Amino acid sequence: MAYLETLLKIKNNQKQRNLSANQRYLNVKRAYSCLNSAMIKDKTILLCDDIITTGSTLSECADILIHAGAANVFCVTLASTLLD
């Protein structure tokens, strides 16, 4: 098991702090890209983030990794907050 940088932020999007759930979803859409799909092909990825509010960022990043060839993506966060 090893730590690997797998995603690159390619969009200068606004901070999520004051956005609604729908705005957060749109804000992270196409904001990241897979660095090297050959590196993650058929691998199980553990995606780590500091906090989950709506799940928009984790969902977008997991989708990118799956579409790039990852077999599975599991997510873990340090903190959680609720946002309607």
OpenMM code with the backbone's topology and positions (N, CA, C; nanometers):
from openmm import Vec3, app, unit

residues = "MET ALA TYR LEU GLU THR LEU LEU LYS ILE LYS ASN ASN GLN LYS GLN ARG ASN LEU SER ALA ASN GLN ARG TYR LEU ASN VAL LYS ARG ALA TYR SER CYS LEU ASN SER ALA MET ILE LYS ASP LYS THR ILE LEU LEU CYS ASP ASP ILE ILE THR THR GLY SER THR LEU SER GLU CYS ALA ASP ILE LEU ILE HIS ALA GLY ALA ALA ASN VAL PHE CYS VAL THR LEU ALA SER THR LEU LEU ASP".split()
positions = [
    Vec3(0.0853, -0.1174, 0.0000),
    Vec3(0.0000, 0.0000, 0.0000),
    Vec3(0.0898, 0.1235, 0.0000),
    Vec3(0.0511, 0.2234, -0.0790),
    Vec3(0.1315, 0.3445, -0.0888),
    Vec3(0.0418, 0.4655, -0.1102),
    Vec3(0.0932, 0.5799, -0.0686),
    Vec3(0.0247, 0.7066, -0.0936),
    Vec3(0.0660, 0.7550, -0.2321),
    Vec3(-0.0312, 0.7871, -0.3151),
    Vec3(-0.0041, 0.8394, -0.4485),
    Vec3(-0.0943, 0.9583, -0.4763),
    Vec3(-0.0383, 1.0625, -0.5342),
    Vec3(-0.1205, 1.1731, -0.5824),
    Vec3(-0.1947, 1.1215, -0.7050),
    Vec3(-0.3253, 1.1243, -0.7026),
    Vec3(-0.4034, 1.0696, -0.8137),
    Vec3(-0.4867, 1.1739, -0.8867),
    Vec3(-0.5117, 1.2875, -0.8220),
    Vec3(-0.5980, 1.3897, -0.8811),
    Vec3(-0.5257, 1.5234, -0.8912),
    Vec3(-0.5609, 1.5986, -0.9912),
    Vec3(-0.5073, 1.7320, -1.0118),
    Vec3(-0.6243, 1.8285, -1.0234),
    Vec3(-0.6199, 1.9380, -0.9486),
    Vec3(-0.7242, 2.0399, -0.9592),
    Vec3(-0.6962, 2.1219, -1.0845),
    Vec3(-0.7930, 2.1252, -1.1768),
    Vec3(-0.7731, 2.1917, -1.3053),
    Vec3(-0.8640, 2.3132, -1.3246),
    Vec3(-0.9456, 2.3412, -1.2252),
    Vec3(-1.0400, 2.4531, -1.2345),
    Vec3(-1.0233, 2.5404, -1.1107),
    Vec3(-1.0110, 2.6690, -1.1308),
    Vec3(-0.9996, 2.7614, -1.0198),
    Vec3(-1.1401, 2.7988, -0.9723),
    Vec3(-1.2008, 2.7061, -0.8967),
    Vec3(-1.3380, 2.7277, -0.8518),
    Vec3(-1.3407, 2.8062, -0.7209),
    Vec3(-1.4588, 2.8548, -0.6870),
    Vec3(-1.4711, 2.9332, -0.5644),
    Vec3(-1.4762, 2.8430, -0.4414),
    Vec3(-1.4484, 2.9001, -0.3253),
    Vec3(-1.4542, 2.8242, -0.2005),
    Vec3(-1.5977, 2.7785, -0.1766),
    Vec3(-1.6115, 2.6616, -0.1162),
    Vec3(-1.7421, 2.5998, -0.0963),
    Vec3(-1.8184, 2.6586, 0.0241),
    Vec3(-1.7488, 2.7244, 0.1130),
    Vec3(-1.8017, 2.7626, 0.2446),
    Vec3(-1.9430, 2.8209, 0.2438),
    Vec3(-1.9698, 2.9176, 0.1590),
    Vec3(-2.0996, 2.9867, 0.1629),
    Vec3(-2.1950, 2.9444, 0.0518),
    Vec3(-2.1692, 2.8291, -0.0086),
    Vec3(-2.2531, 2.7836, -0.1200),
    Vec3(-2.3604, 2.6864, -0.0732),
    Vec3(-2.4730, 2.6863, -0.1435),
    Vec3(-2.5793, 2.5894, -0.1160),
    Vec3(-2.5344, 2.4526, -0.1666),
    Vec3(-2.6098, 2.3498, -0.1345),
    Vec3(-2.5760, 2.2147, -0.1781),
    Vec3(-2.5687, 2.2063, -0.3304),
    Vec3(-2.6656, 2.2627, -0.4000),
    Vec3(-2.6645, 2.2595, -0.5467),
    Vec3(-2.5478, 2.3397, -0.6029),
    Vec3(-2.5192, 2.4542, -0.5440),
    Vec3(-2.4063, 2.5355, -0.5895),
    Vec3(-2.2739, 2.4622, -0.5678),
    Vec3(-2.2627, 2.3886, -0.4581),
    Vec3(-2.1409, 2.3109, -0.4314),
    Vec3(-2.1226, 2.2032, -0.5371),
    Vec3(-2.2304, 2.1356, -0.5719),
    Vec3(-2.2267, 2.0322, -0.6750),
    Vec3(-2.1748, 2.0907, -0.8072),
    Vec3(-2.2324, 2.2028, -0.8483),
    Vec3(-2.1915, 2.2659, -0.9740),
    Vec3(-2.0502, 2.3227, -0.9656),
    Vec3(-2.0112, 2.3707, -0.8486),
    Vec3(-1.8807, 2.4325, -0.8288),
    Vec3(-1.7654, 2.3340, -0.8485),
    Vec3(-1.7843, 2.2085, -0.8121),
    Vec3(-1.6758, 2.1102, -0.8252),
    Vec3(-1.6841, 2.0279, -0.9537),
    Vec3(-1.7915, 2.0449, -1.0291),
    Vec3(-1.8055, 1.9702, -1.1547),
    Vec3(-1.6888, 2.0035, -1.2465),
    Vec3(-1.6200, 1.9011, -1.2924),
    Vec3(-1.5052, 1.9125, -1.3825),
    Vec3(-1.3920, 1.9982, -1.3249),
    Vec3(-1.3789, 1.9997, -1.1928),
    Vec3(-1.2717, 2.0771, -1.1281),
    Vec3(-1.1445, 1.9947, -1.1094),
    Vec3(-1.1528, 1.8629, -1.1304),
    Vec3(-1.0380, 1.7751, -1.1077),
    Vec3(-1.0167, 1.6839, -1.2281),
    Vec3(-0.8932, 1.6355, -1.2390),
    Vec3(-0.8571, 1.5426, -1.3444),
    Vec3(-0.7670, 1.4345, -1.2856),
    Vec3(-0.7715, 1.3167, -1.3434),
    Vec3(-0.6844, 1.2072, -1.3000),
    Vec3(-0.5440, 1.2312, -1.3552),
    Vec3(-0.4440, 1.2212, -1.2692),
    Vec3(-0.3060, 1.2447, -1.3117),
    Vec3(-0.2526, 1.1359, -1.4041),
    Vec3(-0.2828, 1.0108, -1.3734),
    Vec3(-0.2274, 0.9007, -1.4506),
    Vec3(-0.3206, 0.7806, -1.4374),
    Vec3(-0.4058, 0.7611, -1.5371),
    Vec3(-0.5044, 0.6534, -1.5282),
    Vec3(-0.4393, 0.5151, -1.5274),
    Vec3(-0.3244, 0.4990, -1.5904),
    Vec3(-0.2555, 0.3691, -1.5891),
    Vec3(-0.2128, 0.3314, -1.4473),
    Vec3(-0.1814, 0.4316, -1.3662),
    Vec3(-0.1363, 0.4102, -1.2292),
    Vec3(-0.2487, 0.3556, -1.1397),
    Vec3(-0.3731, 0.3886, -1.1706),
    Vec3(-0.4838, 0.3461, -1.0841),
    Vec3(-0.5709, 0.2370, -1.1451),
    Vec3(-0.5415, 0.1982, -1.2675),
    Vec3(-0.6234, 0.0964, -1.3351),
    Vec3(-0.6346, -0.0297, -1.2501),
    Vec3(-0.7589, -0.0711, -1.2260),
    Vec3(-0.7920, -0.1919, -1.1506),
    Vec3(-0.7456, -0.1891, -1.0046),
    Vec3(-0.7173, -0.0719, -0.9522),
    Vec3(-0.6735, -0.0574, -0.8131),
    Vec3(-0.7912, -0.0153, -0.7248),
    Vec3(-0.7791, -0.0448, -0.5968),
    Vec3(-0.8728, 0.0058, -0.4971),
    Vec3(-0.8121, 0.1329, -0.4386),
    Vec3(-0.8867, 0.2411, -0.4426),
    Vec3(-0.8384, 0.3727, -0.4005),
    Vec3(-0.9084, 0.4152, -0.2718),
    Vec3(-0.8314, 0.4665, -0.1774),
    Vec3(-0.8859, 0.5287, -0.0571),
    Vec3(-0.8710, 0.6788, -0.0750),
    Vec3(-0.9831, 0.7474, -0.0892),
    Vec3(-0.9871, 0.8913, -0.1122),
    Vec3(-1.0092, 0.9605, 0.0220),
    Vec3(-0.9183, 1.0502, 0.0599),
    Vec3(-0.9233, 1.1165, 0.1907),
    Vec3(-0.9523, 1.2651, 0.1732),
    Vec3(-1.0389, 1.3178, 0.2589),
    Vec3(-1.0713, 1.4605, 0.2595),
    Vec3(-1.0850, 1.5047, 0.4044),
    Vec3(-1.0697, 1.6333, 0.4289),
    Vec3(-1.0744, 1.6810, 0.5666),
    Vec3(-1.2157, 1.6853, 0.6231),
    Vec3(-1.3129, 1.7248, 0.5413),
    Vec3(-1.4500, 1.7396, 0.5915),
    Vec3(-1.5499, 1.7077, 0.4804),
    Vec3(-1.6622, 1.6512, 0.5178),
    Vec3(-1.7704, 1.6270, 0.4221),
    Vec3(-1.8919, 1.7078, 0.4671),
    Vec3(-1.9463, 1.7841, 0.3737),
    Vec3(-2.0662, 1.8628, 0.4029),
    Vec3(-2.1822, 1.8105, 0.3187),
    Vec3(-2.1680, 1.8160, 0.1883),
    Vec3(-2.2723, 1.7629, 0.0999),
    Vec3(-2.2259, 1.6370, 0.0277),
    Vec3(-2.0970, 1.6131, 0.0253),
    Vec3(-2.0413, 1.4993, -0.0467),
    Vec3(-2.0095, 1.5300, -0.1919),
    Vec3(-2.0288, 1.6532, -0.2336),
    Vec3(-2.0079, 1.6910, -0.3740),
    Vec3(-1.8641, 1.6686, -0.4201),
    Vec3(-1.7684, 1.7122, -0.3417),
    Vec3(-1.6278, 1.6986, -0.3817),
    Vec3(-1.5869, 1.5521, -0.3861),
    Vec3(-1.6187, 1.4772, -0.2819),
    Vec3(-1.5831, 1.3353, -0.2803),
    Vec3(-1.6510, 1.2603, -0.3938),
    Vec3(-1.7757, 1.2906, -0.4189),
    Vec3(-1.8496, 1.2242, -0.5259),
    Vec3(-1.7871, 1.2533, -0.6621),
    Vec3(-1.7560, 1.3779, -0.6873),
    Vec3(-1.6942, 1.4164, -0.8145),
    Vec3(-1.5587, 1.3478, -0.8310),
    Vec3(-1.4770, 1.3491, -0.7273),
    Vec3(-1.3446, 1.2872, -0.7344),
    Vec3(-1.3544, 1.1357, -0.7513),
    Vec3(-1.4455, 1.0724, -0.6807),
    Vec3(-1.4639, 0.9276, -0.6946),
    Vec3(-1.5090, 0.8932, -0.8365),
    Vec3(-1.6002, 0.9711, -0.8926),
    Vec3(-1.6458, 0.9475, -1.0303),
    Vec3(-1.5293, 0.9565, -1.1290),
    Vec3(-1.4441, 1.0553, -1.1115),
    Vec3(-1.3283, 1.0715, -1.2000),
    Vec3(-1.2367, 0.9501, -1.1908),
    Vec3(-1.2116, 0.9035, -1.0687),
    Vec3(-1.1229, 0.7884, -1.0499),
    Vec3(-1.1824, 0.6606, -1.1083),
    Vec3(-1.3121, 0.6402, -1.0906),
    Vec3(-1.3789, 0.5228, -1.1474),
    Vec3(-1.3738, 0.5280, -1.3002),
    Vec3(-1.4039, 0.6444, -1.3568),
    Vec3(-1.3994, 0.6582, -1.5027),
    Vec3(-1.2572, 0.6436, -1.5574),
    Vec3(-1.1573, 0.6703, -1.4747),
    Vec3(-1.0168, 0.6560, -1.5159),
    Vec3(-0.9688, 0.5116, -1.5026),
    Vec3(-1.0518, 0.4243, -1.4429),
    Vec3(-1.0166, 0.2834, -1.4384),
    Vec3(-1.0007, 0.2206, -1.3016),
    Vec3(-1.0195, 0.2972, -1.1947),
    Vec3(-1.0099, 0.2394, -1.0603),
    Vec3(-1.1168, 0.1322, -1.0419),
    Vec3(-1.0806, 0.0239, -0.9748),
    Vec3(-1.1756, -0.0845, -0.9499),
    Vec3(-1.2769, -0.0445, -0.8433),
    Vec3(-1.2290, 0.0203, -0.7379),
    Vec3(-1.3130, 0.0641, -0.6261),
    Vec3(-1.2576, 0.1947, -0.5708),
    Vec3(-1.3468, 0.2764, -0.5182),
    Vec3(-1.3049, 0.3983, -0.4486),
    Vec3(-1.3800, 0.4045, -0.3166),
    Vec3(-1.3053, 0.4094, -0.2083),
    Vec3(-1.3617, 0.4265, -0.0746),
    Vec3(-1.3223, 0.5644, -0.0256),
    Vec3(-1.4110, 0.6281, 0.0496),
    Vec3(-1.3858, 0.7645, 0.0966),
    Vec3(-1.3815, 0.7669, 0.2488),
    Vec3(-1.2940, 0.8530, 0.3003),
    Vec3(-1.2836, 0.8742, 0.4435),
    Vec3(-1.2642, 1.0242, 0.4675),
    Vec3(-1.3267, 1.0751, 0.5740),
    Vec3(-1.3097, 1.2149, 0.6111),
    Vec3(-1.2794, 1.2237, 0.7604),
    Vec3(-1.2254, 1.3364, 0.7995),
    Vec3(-1.1948, 1.3587, 0.9412),
    Vec3(-1.3132, 1.4171, 1.0168),
    Vec3(-1.3991, 1.4897, 0.9452),
    Vec3(-1.5116, 1.5550, 1.0105),
    Vec3(-1.6314, 1.5579, 0.9163),
    Vec3(-1.7483, 1.5785, 0.9758),
    Vec3(-1.8712, 1.5847, 0.8986),
    Vec3(-1.9578, 1.6982, 0.9509),
    Vec3(-2.0277, 1.7617, 0.8610),
    Vec3(-2.1261, 1.8617, 0.8973),
    Vec3(-2.2485, 1.8406, 0.8091),
    Vec3(-2.3600, 1.8883, 0.8478),
    Vec3(-2.4813, 1.8704, 0.7691),
    Vec3(-2.5182, 1.9988, 0.6985),
    Vec3(-2.5589, 1.9875, 0.5740),
    Vec3(-2.6052, 2.1017, 0.4972),
    Vec3(-2.7218, 2.0566, 0.4123),
    Vec3(-2.8337, 2.1239, 0.4246),
    Vec3(-2.9520, 2.0904, 0.3443),
    Vec3(-2.9419, 2.1469, 0.2073),
] * unit.nanometer
topology = app.Topology()
chain = topology.addChain("A")
for resn in residues:
    res = topology.addResidue(resn, chain)
    for name in ("N", "CA", "C"):
        topology.addAtom(name, app.Element.getBySymbol(name[0]), res)
